[in-house]
Amino acid sequence: MLQRQLGQGFKVSAIGLGCMGMSDFYGDSDKANNLRVLDEARDIGVSFWDTSDIYGPHTNEQLLGEYFASRSGAREQLQLATKFGILNTKVGEGWKVNGRPEYVRQACEDSLKRLKVEHIDLYYQHRIDPDVPIEETVGAMAELVKEGKVRYLGLSEASHRTIERAHRVHPISAVQMEYSLWSREVEAEVLPTCQRLGIGLVPYSPLGRGFLTGAIRQRADLQSSDWRLQMPRFQQQAFDHNMQLVDALMAMAERKGVSAAQLALAWLLAQDPLIVPIPGTRSTKRLAENAAASECLLSDAELTEISQVLQAHGVEGDRYYSNPQLETLLFADTPELA
Ligand SMILES: NC(=O)c1ccc[n+]([C@@H]2O[C@H](COP(=O)([O-])OP(=O)(O)OC[C@H]3O[C@@H](n4cnc5c(N)ncnc54)[C@H](OP(=O)(O)O)[C@@H]3O)[C@@H](O)[C@H]2O)c1
């Protein structure tokens, strides 16, 4: 497996593994199967694993904890990322977040226990707390680095201003943002900021929550408990519109002899060497397919063709369902230090 480097020389597999769907949001899953996928990921070198305390809540970290406890030597072979800061993600309710220093410490202690590990390789603030100056939150995260509980620091859904301020307190190694063929907002300010500061960019939902792979052809393909059914881009009208984009991408992928998922990941990798996508899957077959995308190179002509396809079709629907409180948590800013 090819490697890439995030900020401060943190080396990870060029394509990581998002573990969220193994425990939450995307319908049923099976623990024995999840453990098989994790084994396979380790075997083929997809070693950069992503979780969060809110996935489940807690059960996704517990799954990884069970994995580490039962596979001797596994922990040392992996780069483990987890996150803190979101307390509630129920649809229809405001999301609750906490970036206060005392909470950062408690959340880290709790994650270490659930994960059954001595340290976390990359610790992200999952959502920026709009009530707490970023300097205070990152100051507390930096203490965890000093104590050896955490190796590198990251932020998720931060504005470029927040990233700059955080980076002045302690070097930030990775920023995790939604970034994919149908979510390109980071290209305006966040990606250039990461490039300038030498910070890795970790695209989450790099397959458009599965939609860009072409595997979801109708809403009925999703279980009734699937969170995606609530999301704007999966509402019927948007779904039908966006399917035209997917069909065009699939046709292009077929001509190239790759899958649409591989095309989507190869496109991200081509944007900058500091980009490391973390596709999520509960399938060993898809895991291998996604990993192979790290070897898939796109020519300038192909990149231009993709831009033209995106421009021709456009995307209907916001990334998240509409909620004014939730919007303050995307590309978020914080108050200045008093
Ligand atoms: N920072 C944040 O706020 C945030 C938000 C969302 C996600 N994340 C992280 O990012 C990771 C990835 O994002 P995501 O899971 O939302 O979306 P994603 O990676 O864009 O898509 C995952 C979906 O695609 C399907 N899939 C994966 N590979 C496929 C392939 N080759 N062909 C067809 N379908 C395929 C998966 O189905 P199966 O599982 O059935 O294979 C799953 O339904 C998460 O696991 C999580 O760790 C972070």
PDBQT file of the ligand as one rigid body, heavy atoms in Angstrom, charges set to zero:
ROOT
HETATM    1  N1  LIG A 401     -15.633  14.362  10.385  1.00  0.00    +0.000 N 
HETATM    2  C1  LIG A 401     -16.896  14.149  10.154  1.00  0.00    +0.000 C 
HETATM    3  O1  LIG A 401     -17.763  14.942  10.504  1.00  0.00    +0.000 OA
HETATM    4  C2  LIG A 401     -17.311  12.899   9.431  1.00  0.00    +0.000 A 
HETATM    5  C3  LIG A 401     -18.592  12.791   8.871  1.00  0.00    +0.000 A 
HETATM    6  C4  LIG A 401     -18.916  11.621   8.181  1.00  0.00    +0.000 A 
HETATM    7  C5  LIG A 401     -17.971  10.602   8.063  1.00  0.00    +0.000 A 
HETATM    8  N2  LIG A 401     -16.744  10.730   8.641  1.00  0.00    +0.000 N 
HETATM    9  C6  LIG A 401     -15.712   9.672   8.516  1.00  0.00    +0.000 C 
HETATM   10  O2  LIG A 401     -15.491   9.429   7.127  1.00  0.00    +0.000 OA
HETATM   11  C7  LIG A 401     -15.646   8.045   6.862  1.00  0.00    +0.000 C 
HETATM   12  C8  LIG A 401     -16.160   7.821   5.449  1.00  0.00    +0.000 C 
HETATM   13  O3  LIG A 401     -17.340   8.544   5.221  1.00  0.00    +0.000 OA
HETATM   14  P1  LIG A 401     -18.759   7.870   4.992  1.00  0.00    +0.000 P 
HETATM   15  O4  LIG A 401     -18.755   6.484   5.517  1.00  0.00    +0.000 OA
HETATM   16  O5  LIG A 401     -19.754   8.850   5.495  1.00  0.00    +0.000 OA
HETATM   17  O6  LIG A 401     -18.976   7.891   3.433  1.00  0.00    +0.000 OA
HETATM   18  P2  LIG A 401     -18.224   7.280   2.150  1.00  0.00    +0.000 P 
HETATM   19  O7  LIG A 401     -16.933   6.721   2.507  1.00  0.00    +0.000 OA
HETATM   20  O8  LIG A 401     -18.312   8.359   1.141  1.00  0.00    +0.000 OA
HETATM   21  O9  LIG A 401     -19.259   6.148   1.719  1.00  0.00    +0.000 OA
HETATM   22  C9  LIG A 401     -19.518   5.031   2.513  1.00  0.00    +0.000 C 
HETATM   23  C10 LIG A 401     -20.629   4.255   1.841  1.00  0.00    +0.000 C 
HETATM   24  O10 LIG A 401     -20.173   3.798   0.572  1.00  0.00    +0.000 OA
HETATM   25  C11 LIG A 401     -20.313   2.401   0.450  1.00  0.00    +0.000 C 
HETATM   26  N3  LIG A 401     -19.098   1.928  -0.288  1.00  0.00    +0.000 N 
HETATM   27  C12 LIG A 401     -17.829   1.967   0.134  1.00  0.00    +0.000 A 
HETATM   28  N4  LIG A 401     -16.989   1.532  -0.829  1.00  0.00    +0.000 NA
HETATM   29  C13 LIG A 401     -17.759   1.203  -1.883  1.00  0.00    +0.000 A 
HETATM   30  C14 LIG A 401     -17.490   0.695  -3.167  1.00  0.00    +0.000 A 
HETATM   31  N5  LIG A 401     -16.241   0.449  -3.570  1.00  0.00    +0.000 N 
HETATM   32  N6  LIG A 401     -18.534   0.460  -4.004  1.00  0.00    +0.000 NA
HETATM   33  C15 LIG A 401     -19.812   0.722  -3.609  1.00  0.00    +0.000 A 
HETATM   34  N7  LIG A 401     -20.131   1.222  -2.420  1.00  0.00    +0.000 NA
HETATM   35  C16 LIG A 401     -19.113   1.454  -1.546  1.00  0.00    +0.000 A 
HETATM   36  C17 LIG A 401     -20.393   1.876   1.860  1.00  0.00    +0.000 C 
HETATM   37  O11 LIG A 401     -21.219   0.750   1.920  1.00  0.00    +0.000 OA
HETATM   38  P3  LIG A 401     -20.810  -0.574   2.752  1.00  0.00    +0.000 P 
HETATM   39  O12 LIG A 401     -20.410  -0.119   4.116  1.00  0.00    +0.000 OA
HETATM   40  O13 LIG A 401     -22.061  -1.364   2.754  1.00  0.00    +0.000 OA
HETATM   41  O14 LIG A 401     -19.694  -1.203   1.991  1.00  0.00    +0.000 OA
HETATM   42  C18 LIG A 401     -21.057   3.038   2.606  1.00  0.00    +0.000 C 
HETATM   43  O15 LIG A 401     -22.460   2.956   2.485  1.00  0.00    +0.000 OA
HETATM   44  C19 LIG A 401     -16.604   7.564   7.955  1.00  0.00    +0.000 C 
HETATM   45  O16 LIG A 401     -16.528   6.163   8.138  1.00  0.00    +0.000 OA
HETATM   46  C20 LIG A 401     -16.129   8.353   9.137  1.00  0.00    +0.000 C 
HETATM   47  O17 LIG A 401     -15.012   7.715   9.728  1.00  0.00    +0.000 OA
HETATM   48  C21 LIG A 401     -16.411  11.867   9.314  1.00  0.00    +0.000 A 
ENDROOT
TORSDOF 0
